[in-house]
């Protein structure tokens, strides 16, 4: 089943993948993703690592706690999904579209 498989090449491939993964992690920190809710009344900014780096709230929402909470949850959920999609896209790009589990996105 593994005839002709050179394990030394396999080890080198794994090292290269680890190196690329670390590079991607560092690059992700420089990516900025922004999600808006309520027509831009709430804006949440995250980096590609998923860290929230800024939140902007329109002053008019400060008197309406319930609306603020709803819009904030919406924007946070949206930016979190953007971060995950960005990570998947980077991973697929790193692998050249190859998925080790046999499925294509």
Beta strands, then each sheet from edge to edge (+ up, - down):
strand 1: 32-37
strand 2: 42-47
strand 3: 52-57
sheet 1: 1+ 2- 3+
end
